[in-house]
């Protein structure tokens, strides 16, 4: 099976022809936190660009910050006084938190740092700078010249959607007042570079030169203009932009008929959510999960893996609960398949999994770096007597990692230990959490269970070194000999150590503890 990114790369080459450079684009208005749903667009553009590069093609990934869009509403987490900045460019609204030069920069800066951790480089462009530098001046003038044609295209789609036509006074541009920077009324255009305006906010009126950057194209014109201006070959879009008659349809016609360039290929991406959470994430509402949140519990390669393995048109629900343990298991298996230490069900699946791994890693390592099993780390980080070095020693003793470790191996293990601690603290359900009882509990035991416990204690006393499998066998055999039901037997043992009826795998848990402590506890000694 061909990976979806490779399929798209081939399609771009076939339909756009052999080019010196291919351009992929993503973009967003920084009106709030850029969350893991927004990241799907960015990553989809990136990974298709990655696939093009793997074919020896030169690729430019543009990420357009639409920071010249209007400040439309005051989010819940922003002081209500910020309503005085409504309709100003988001790049010029002050940062409510006082840590950045503007409201937009507060969100853009964080996201740029986050994606850098994933080993992703993009050409971050800022609409505010492009407009103010006069880069788009010729494009704006062309849109004003072809205003009637643009309006006719938009009205055609509005009619299909049974919407009224745009008002006769409609223009493809909006104007920012040069004095108060809020949205002003468009009065007229002189056919050259001057646009007359009147500001309802501060009362000023006059003319502004298109080349000064106070005149901005409206969204449905701005998007196709960008495609033409940067010769964009591919840009993914959410289903709201790809519905019949939406901005992609109107943009495709405008870019070809007005700006004289072909529309880029696109790929619809579905929403991303968190399993168990209802509703759509909104950066302006603040109900979001950021890449920063994922970094607290996931390796960078695993974050990329989540997005790389799922086709963009499938809804993605990230499970930060117990499902996260399965995700680590799945990723580790794919990594072992890539390095030939394990195999998939069939050659086709194996090739696709190997390709997914390649596209997931910020940098593919030359060999398999030690995989500390995350599921077991979740147990080990809750053991009060084990520090990081102690955990690494237990992993070695139980055969999970090699005896000889490189700095790279140790670095990865320490990172996973930190991530496991964070997961326990932030997302682990209560049934996964435990603590070792300081004193033996008061429990009533049947004679058979007492005998079985004594047998396990005696065996441990006689065996200074043993494997987890050997300990597991003796635990099962001791109960089996005496016809003790497994459920009853394990319930007693778990209660002896963690005061719960259930817990992590028992033999690895006990093998991770001090042997003398385990023997004393089995004999109910304080």
LUMZA-688182 format. One record per residue (C-alpha): residue in one letter; residue number from 1; x, y, z. Coordinates in pm, whole numbers, always signed. Layout:
% residues N
R   code   pos       c1       c2       c3
R      a   NUM        X        Y        Z
...
***
This chain:
% residues 526
R   code   pos       c1       c2       c3
R      x     1       +0       +0       +0
R      x     2     +122     +348      -88
R      x     3     +131     +597     +198
R      x     4     -123     +876     +148
R      x     5     +148    +1145     +144
R      x     6     +335     +964     -136
R      x     7      +11     +926     -332
R      x     8      -51    +1302     -303
R      x     9     +308    +1386     -400
R      x    10     +278    +1177     -716
R      x    11      -53    +1342     -801
R      x    12      +99    +1689     -764
R      x    13     +387    +1600     -999
R      x    14     +148    +1453    -1256
R      x    15     -105    +1737    -1250
R      x    16     +123    +2036    -1192
R      x    17     +400    +1911    -1419
R      x    18     +772    +1885    -1353
R      x    19     +868    +2210    -1178
R      x    20    +1192    +2355    -1050
R      x    21    +1025    +2416     -713
R      x    22     +694    +2299     -568
R      x    23     +511    +2515     -315
R      x    24     +293    +2371      -38
R      x    25     +101    +2603     +188
R      x    26      -76    +2605     +522
R      x    27     -214    +2902     +710
R      x    28     -423    +3025     +997
R      x    29     -544    +3343    +1164
R      x    30     -370    +3373    +1504
R      x    31     -688    +3478    +1684
R      x    32     -627    +3231    +1967
R      x    33     -409    +2937    +2063
R      x    34     -302    +2724    +1768
R      x    35     -417    +2382    +1884
R      x    36     -365    +2021    +1776
R      x    37     -658    +2049    +1534
R      x    38     -497    +2346    +1355
R      x    39     -170    +2151    +1350
R      x    40     -328    +1889    +1124
R      x    41     -336    +2137     +834
R      x    42      +24    +2238     +897
R      x    43     +146    +1878     +923
R      x    44      -51    +1763     +616
R      x    45     +119    +2033     +406
R      x    46     +456    +1945     +561
R      x    47     +435    +1569     +510
R      x    48     +329    +1602     +144
R      x    49     +626    +1836     +100
R      x    50     +842    +1571     +271
R      x    51     +721    +1311      +21
R      x    52     +802    +1547     -268
R      x    53    +1152    +1605     -130
R      x    54    +1202    +1230     -103
R      x    55    +1145    +1223     -481
R      x    56    +1434    +1465     -526
R      x    57    +1213    +1772     -568
R      x    58    +1284    +2117     -431
R      x    59     +998    +2222     -201
R      x    60     +901    +2542      -26
R      x    61     +655    +2509     +262
R      x    62     +486    +2841     +326
R      x    63     +294    +2883     +648
R      x    64      +90    +3199     +619
R      x    65       +7    +3380     +939
R      x    66     -310    +3576     +860
R      x    67     -219    +3829    +1126
R      x    68     -370    +4115     +923
R      x    69     -721    +3979     +975
R      x    70     -958    +4175    +1195
R      x    71     -988    +4122    +1570
R      x    72    -1349    +4000    +1556
R      x    73    -1441    +3918    +1916
R      x    74    -1297    +3925    +2265
R      x    75    -1231    +3567    +2385
R      x    76    -1341    +3455    +2730
R      x    77     -985    +3449    +2863
R      x    78     -917    +3811    +2757
R      x    79    -1024    +4120    +2959
R      x    80    -1349    +4276    +2835
R      x    81    -1167    +4611    +2792
R      x    82    -1011    +4463    +2478
R      x    83    -1338    +4538    +2295
R      x    84    -1188    +4879    +2216
R      x    85     -951    +4699    +1977
R      x    86    -1225    +4522    +1779
R      x    87    -1179    +4539    +1398
R      x    88     -810    +4627    +1432
R      x    89     -558    +4388    +1271
R      x    90     -483    +4111    +1524
R      x    91     -112    +4188    +1478
R      x    92     -171    +4538    +1617
R      x    93     -387    +4444    +1916
R      x    94     -182    +4458    +2242
R      x    95      -94    +4130    +2415
R      x    96     -332    +4096    +2716
R      x    97      -70    +3887    +2895
R      x    98     +205    +4143    +2840
R      x    99     +472    +3898    +2725
R      x   100     +475    +3968    +2349
R      x   101     +455    +4271    +2122
R      x   102     +100    +4190    +2013
R      x   103     -200    +3964    +2060
R      x   104     -119    +3770    +1740
R      x   105     +249    +3734    +1826
R      x   106     +156    +3573    +2159
R      x   107       +7    +3274    +1973
R      x   108     +237    +3267    +1670
R      x   109     +553    +3262    +1879
R      x   110     +440    +2961    +2084
R      x   111     +338    +2757    +1778
R      x   112     +664    +2828    +1595
R      x   113     +861    +2703    +1896
R      x   114     +639    +2395    +1923
R      x   115     +684    +2283    +1560
R      x   116    +1060    +2342    +1580
R      x   117    +1069    +2066    +1846
R      x   118     +921    +1831    +1586
R      x   119    +1212    +1893    +1350
R      x   120     +985    +2075    +1104
R      x   121    +1106    +2379     +916
R      x   122     +866    +2607     +731
R      x   123     +881    +2950     +574
R      x   124     +667    +3149     +819
R      x   125     +520    +3450     +640
R      x   126     +318    +3729     +801
R      x   127      +29    +3882     +609
R      x   128      +72    +4210     +799
R      x   129     +429    +4246     +670
R      x   130     +336    +4147     +315
R      x   131      +53    +4401     +297
R      x   132     +250    +4680     +465
R      x   133     +556    +4628     +245
R      x   134     +345    +4673      -67
R      x   135     +414    +4315     -182
R      x   136      +48    +4266     -271
R      x   137      -16    +4615     -412
R      x   138      -39    +4506     -777
R      x   139     -267    +4214     -680
R      x   140     -500    +4445     -485
R      x   141     -520    +4686     -777
R      x   142     -597    +4397    -1014
R      x   143     -878    +4281     -783
R      x   144    -1027    +4633     -782
R      x   145    -1004    +4646    -1163
R      x   146    -1179    +4310    -1191
R      x   147    -1423    +4382     -909
R      x   148    -1734    +4315    -1121
R      x   149    -1600    +3980    -1240
R      x   150    -1513    +3871     -885
R      x   151    -1856    +3978     -758
R      x   152    -2025    +3785    -1040
R      x   153    -1835    +3467     -945
R      x   154    -1924    +3503     -577
R      x   155    -2289    +3583     -659
R      x   156    -2315    +3276     -881
R      x   157    -2227    +3051     -587
R      x   158    -2448    +3251     -350
R      x   159    -2740    +3195     -585
R      x   160    -2674    +2821     -589
R      x   161    -2681    +2826     -209
R      x   162    -3008    +3025     -224
R      x   163    -2843    +3331      -68
R      x   164    -2907    +3690     -176
R      x   165    -2644    +3851     -401
R      x   166    -2376    +4075     -254
R      x   167    -2475    +4439     -214
R      x   168    -2406    +4666     -512
R      x   169    -2161    +4861     -297
R      x   170    -1954    +4546     -224
R      x   171    -1581    +4574     -282
R      x   172    -1312    +4301     -283
R      x   173    -1116    +4502      -25
R      x   174    -1151    +4646     +324
R      x   175     -966    +4947     +462
R      x   176     -787    +4997     +794
R      x   177     -804    +5355     +916
R      x   178     -449    +5499     +901
R      x   179     -516    +5688    +1226
R      x   180     -703    +5459    +1470
R      x   181     -625    +5133    +1281
R      x   182     -983    +5006    +1304
R      x   183    -1189    +4910    +1002
R      x   184    -1300    +5211     +799
R      x   185    -1564    +5246     +527
R      x   186    -1456    +5216     +165
R      x   187    -1567    +5530      -24
R      x   188    -1408    +5510     -369
R      x   189    -1107    +5408     -576
R      x   190     -943    +5649     -822
R      x   191     -852    +5376    -1073
R      x   192     -483    +5402     -980
R      x   193     -335    +5371     -629
R      x   194     -561    +5583     -409
R      x   195     -858    +5458     -207
R      x   196    -1082    +5709      -30
R      x   197    -1213    +5610     +315
R      x   198    -1422    +5735     +605
R      x   199    -1372    +5602     +957
R      x   200    -1685    +5553    +1173
R      x   201    -1469    +5510    +1485
R      x   202    -1246    +5817    +1498
R      x   203    -1421    +6029    +1234
R      x   204    -1118    +6075    +1010
R      x   205    -1153    +6061     +633
R      x   206     -925    +6096     +335
R      x   207     -721    +5885      +93
R      x   208     -471    +5608     +146
R      x   209     -227    +5466     -107
R      x   210     -272    +5094     -175
R      x   211     +106    +5057     -156
R      x   212     +107    +5179     +207
R      x   213      -69    +4861     +322
R      x   214     -393    +4996     +472
R      x   215     -604    +4828     +202
R      x   216     -654    +4453     +246
R      x   217     -828    +4195      +29
R      x   218    -1129    +4019     +176
R      x   219    -1087    +3652     +263
R      x   220    -1250    +3500      -46
R      x   221    -1024    +3710     -267
R      x   222     -714    +3706      -47
R      x   223     -687    +3325      -54
R      x   224     -685    +3280     -434
R      x   225     -461    +3587     -469
R      x   226     -204    +3413     -247
R      x   227     -222    +3095     -452
R      x   228     -135    +3297     -761
R      x   229     +122    +3522     -593
R      x   230     +326    +3231     -450
R      x   231     +244    +2974     -724
R      x   232     +101    +2733     -466
R      x   233      +74    +2371     -584
R      x   234      -88    +2216     -278
R      x   235     -280    +2337      +25
R      x   236     -491    +2116     +253
R      x   237     -819    +2254     +382
R      x   238    -1084    +2175     +641
R      x   239    -1419    +2044     +524
R      x   240    -1582    +2383     +592
R      x   241    -1361    +2535     +318
R      x   242    -1425    +2245      +80
R      x   243    -1803    +2219     +101
R      x   244    -1990    +2292     -225
R      x   245    -1979    +2665     -299
R      x   246    -1734    +2736      -18
R      x   247    -1410    +2936      -31
R      x   248    -1214    +2669     -222
R      x   249    -1473    +2655     -502
R      x   250    -1497    +3033     -537
R      x   251    -1121    +3067     -494
R      x   252    -1050    +2814     -769
R      x   253    -1256    +3014    -1017
R      x   254    -1116    +3351     -905
R      x   255     -751    +3238     -921
R      x   256     -792    +3108    -1276
R      x   257    -1015    +3380    -1425
R      x   258     -883    +3685    -1242
R      x   259     -524    +3608    -1142
R      x   260     -446    +3375    -1432
R      x   261     -302    +3081    -1238
R      x   262     -429    +2726    -1175
R      x   263     -585    +2640     -841
R      x   264     -365    +2425     -618
R      x   265     -450    +2065     -543
R      x   266     -604    +2015     -204
R      x   267     -679    +1744      +49
R      x   268     -959    +1764     +300
R      x   269     -863    +1710     +660
R      x   270    -1106    +1619     +934
R      x   271    -1120    +1756    +1284
R      x   272     -888    +1646    +1563
R      x   273    -1022    +1600    +1913
R      x   274     -943    +1440    +2245
R      x   275    -1116    +1112    +2323
R      x   276    -1388    +1168    +2580
R      x   277    -1409    +1544    +2518
R      x   278    -1720    +1676    +2344
R      x   279    -1737    +1964    +2099
R      x   280    -1493    +2128    +1863
R      x   281    -1178    +2289    +1998
R      x   282    -1160    +2666    +1963
R      x   283     -843    +2868    +2015
R      x   284    -1041    +3180    +2093
R      x   285    -1261    +3000    +2348
R      x   286     -961    +2846    +2520
R      x   287    -1094    +2485    +2525
R      x   288     -788    +2349    +2349
R      x   289     -508    +2096    +2369
R      x   290     -179    +2235    +2238
R      x   291     +127    +2062    +2101
R      x   292     +289    +2175    +2428
R      x   293      +41    +1955    +2615
R      x   294     +128    +1654    +2398
R      x   295     +501    +1716    +2456
R      x   296     +441    +1652    +2826
R      x   297     +352    +1287    +2762
R      x   298     +468    +1196    +2409
R      x   299     +800    +1179    +2227
R      x   300     +817    +1414    +1923
R      x   301     +829    +1116    +1685
R      x   302     +511     +973    +1835
R      x   303     +327    +1304    +1795
R      x   304     +422    +1303    +1426
R      x   305     +330     +932    +1405
R      x   306      -28    +1003    +1520
R      x   307      -80    +1241    +1227
R      x   308     +128    +1048     +972
R      x   309      -52     +716    +1015
R      x   310     -406     +854     +989
R      x   311     -539     +964     +653
R      x   312     -633    +1332     +686
R      x   313     -996    +1274     +581
R      x   314    -1056    +1054     +885
R      x   315    -1157    +1215    +1213
R      x   316     -878    +1183    +1467
R      x   317     -940    +1136    +1838
R      x   318     -625    +1140    +2047
R      x   319     -652     +928    +2360
R      x   320     -453    +1072    +2649
R      x   321     -597     +814    +2888
R      x   322     -524     +440    +2883
R      x   323     -513     +449    +2503
R      x   324     -182     +634    +2528
R      x   325      -19     +313    +2658
R      x   326     -142     +130    +2345
R      x   327       -7     +412    +2128
R      x   328     +342     +367    +2274
R      x   329     +318      -10    +2222
R      x   330     +209      +43    +1860
R      x   331     +483     +295    +1785
R      x   332     +753      +76    +1941
R      x   333     +636     -219    +1732
R      x   334     +647      -14    +1411
R      x   335     +994     +105    +1505
R      x   336    +1112     -255    +1552
R      x   337     +958     -347    +1215
R      x   338    +1150      -61    +1052
R      x   339    +1477     -198    +1188
R      x   340    +1392     -555    +1086
R      x   341    +1352     -688    +1441
R      x   342     +986     -774    +1391
R      x   343     +753     -823    +1096
R      x   344     +405     -711     +996
R      x   345     +130     -948     +877
R      x   346     +222     -910     +511
R      x   347     +488     -736     +295
R      x   348     +250     -459     +179
R      x   349     +158     -361     +533
R      x   350     +523     -381     +635
R      x   351     +629     -137     +363
R      x   352     +356     +109     +457
R      x   353     +447      +90     +827
R      x   354     +816     +145     +747
R      x   355     +726     +448     +535
R      x   356     +501     +584     +811
R      x   357     +794     +555    +1054
R      x   358    +1025     +737     +811
R      x   359     +778    +1022     +778
R      x   360     +720    +1031    +1154
R      x   361    +1074    +1074    +1276
R      x   362    +1230    +1421    +1296
R      x   363    +1552    +1234    +1209
R      x   364    +1556     +859    +1141
R      x   365    +1820     +702    +1369
R      x   366    +2086     +472    +1224
R      x   367    +1989     +195    +1468
R      x   368    +1714     +112    +1713
R      x   369    +1752     +337    +2016
R      x   370    +1670     +160    +2344
R      x   371    +1294     +133    +2392
R      x   372    +1197     +154    +2757
R      x   373     +841      +10    +2757
R      x   374     +618     +301    +2856
R      x   375     +356      +73    +3009
R      x   376     +614      -67    +3253
R      x   377     +764     +277    +3320
R      x   378     +421     +385    +3443
R      x   379     +462     +120    +3715
R      x   380     +826     +196    +3791
R      x   381     +788     +572    +3831
R      x   382     +537     +506    +4111
R      x   383     +788     +302    +4310
R      x   384     +911     +530    +4592
R      x   385    +1251     +360    +4628
R      x   386    +1347     +398    +4260
R      x   387    +1517     +707    +4120
R      x   388    +1599     +737    +3747
R      x   389    +1915     +532    +3777
R      x   390    +1728     +270    +3978
R      x   391    +1459     +250    +3710
R      x   392    +1725     +205    +3440
R      x   393    +1880      -76    +3646
R      x   394    +1544     -255    +3681
R      x   395    +1489     -224    +3305
R      x   396    +1828     -386    +3247
R      x   397    +1769     -662    +3502
R      x   398    +1432     -753    +3351
R      x   399    +1574     -754    +2997
R      x   400    +1383     -456    +2856
R      x   401    +1695     -265    +2753
R      x   402    +2055     -368    +2675
R      x   403    +2318     -378    +2949
R      x   404    +2545     -146    +2751
R      x   405    +2382     +187    +2670
R      x   406    +2496     +482    +2463
R      x   407    +2426     +845    +2558
R      x   408    +2149     +843    +2297
R      x   409    +1990     +537    +2461
R      x   410    +2009     +689    +2808
R      x   411    +1871    +1021    +2681
R      x   412    +1565     +850    +2536
R      x   413    +1505     +640    +2847
R      x   414    +1528     +944    +3075
R      x   415    +1287    +1134    +2851
R      x   416    +1035     +849    +2869
R      x   417    +1069     +835    +3247
R      x   418     +983    +1205    +3263
R      x   419     +689    +1159    +3023
R      x   420     +556     +865    +3227
R      x   421     +568    +1075    +3546
R      x   422     +378    +1353    +3370
R      x   423     +118    +1109    +3242
R      x   424      +56     +966    +3589
R      x   425      +15    +1317    +3727
R      x   426     -208    +1461    +3452
R      x   427     -400    +1191    +3265
R      x   428     -375     +846    +3426
R      x   429     -706     +704    +3554
R      x   430     -720     +623    +3924
R      x   431     -712     +247    +3863
R      x   432     -358     +282    +3721
R      x   433     -226     +483    +4014
R      x   434      -95     +309    +4322
R      x   435     +144     +351    +4611
R      x   436     +330      +86    +4808
R      x   437     +182      +45    +5155
R      x   438     +427     +141    +5429
R      x   439     +285     -114    +5671
R      x   440     +129     -455    +5607
R      x   441     -251     -435    +5599
R      x   442     -479     -630    +5831
R      x   443     -623     -909    +5620
R      x   444     -788    -1240    +5707
R      x   445     -627    -1526    +5513
R      x   446     -742    -1883    +5459
R      x   447     -494    -2157    +5557
R      x   448     -443    -2242    +5188
R      x   449     -355    -1882    +5097
R      x   450     -121    -1856    +5400
R      x   451      +61    -2169    +5281
R      x   452      +85    -2038    +4924
R      x   453     +225    -1703    +5043
R      x   454     +481    -1882    +5261
R      x   455     +590    -2092    +4962
R      x   456     +651    -1780    +4751
R      x   457     +840    -1614    +5040
R      x   458    +1059    -1923    +5092
R      x   459    +1134    -1940    +4719
R      x   460    +1240    -1576    +4715
R      x   461    +1460    -1632    +5020
R      x   462    +1633    -1922    +4846
R      x   463    +1682    -1739    +4516
R      x   464    +1886    -1419    +4524
R      x   465    +1861    -1378    +4146
R      x   466    +1573    -1484    +3923
R      x   467    +1383    -1384    +3612
R      x   468    +1037    -1230    +3603
R      x   469     +910    -1544    +3429
R      x   470    +1046    -1766    +3708
R      x   471     +878    -1550    +3972
R      x   472     +556    -1549    +3772
R      x   473     +560    -1931    +3752
R      x   474     +612    -1976    +4125
R      x   475     +325    -1734    +4203
R      x   476      +88    -1926    +3974
R      x   477     +208    -2272    +4086
R      x   478     +169    -2191    +4457
R      x   479     -200    -2113    +4401
R      x   480     -263    -2392    +4153
R      x   481     -132    -2663    +4392
R      x   482     -385    -2554    +4650
R      x   483     -675    -2496    +4407
R      x   484     -692    -2127    +4503
R      x   485     -892    -1932    +4240
R      x   486     -662    -1691    +4055
R      x   487     -889    -1392    +4113
R      x   488     -896    -1449    +4489
R      x   489     -519    -1518    +4503
R      x   490     -414    -1206    +4314
R      x   491     -660     -989    +4506
R      x   492     -484    -1088    +4829
R      x   493     -136    -1024    +4691
R      x   494     -227     -685    +4547
R      x   495     -385     -581    +4876
R      x   496      -71     -685    +5064
R      x   497     +144     -443    +4864
R      x   498      -74     -163    +4726
R      x   499     -403     -193    +4917
R      x   500     -604     -250    +4598
R      x   501     -782     -549    +4445
R      x   502     -603     -501    +4113
R      x   503     -287     -340    +3985
R      x   504       +0     -359    +3736
R      x   505     +140     -698    +3631
R      x   506     +232     -860    +3960
R      x   507     +557    -1045    +3885
R      x   508     +733     -744    +3724
R      x   509     +603     -526    +4010
R      x   510     +743     -753    +4281
R      x   511    +1068     -809    +4090
R      x   512    +1117     -431    +4082
R      x   513    +1105     -409    +4462
R      x   514    +1370     -482    +4720
R      x   515    +1372     -861    +4765
R      x   516    +1400     -844    +5146
R      x   517    +1105     -602    +5158
R      x   518     +891     -839    +4949
R      x   519     +978    -1138    +5170
R      x   520     +894     -945    +5489
R      x   521     +566     -818    +5346
R      x   522     +462    -1169    +5238
R      x   523     +525    -1282    +5595
R      x   524     +325     -982    +5719
R      x   525     +627     -846    +5904
R      x   526     +645     -470    +5966
***
